[in-house]
Amino acid sequence: MSSDYASSSEGNLLLSKFDALSNDGPRRLILASQSPRRREILDMMGLSNRYTVTFSPLDEEALQIELAKTPISPIEYTKKLA
C-alpha cells in the first residue's frame, strides 16, 4: 500500500502525484496566474500539457493593498488570497 506522505527528519513531505495528472482527462492542474514564469516552472517540472491556465478575475494587487490596511494573521492573509 502506498502513502501520500513520506517521513523525513523535517516532518512529513507530500509525494509527487504527477501520474494522477492527465493530458486530457478529468484531473488537470489549474494555474490561476498570468505569470509566464510560473508556466515555465511547471513545464520544467515535466507538467507540460497537464495544466490549464485560467486567469483569476480577482485584482490581487488591490486586495493586497486592502488587506495591508487591517491587522490580519499571515494564515488569514493567505486564505483571503487563495
Summary of the structure (lengths in Angstrom):
residues: 82
radius of gyration: 16.7
end to end distance: 32.5
largest distance: 48.8
contacts: 135
relative contact order: 0.12
helix: 35%
strand: 17%
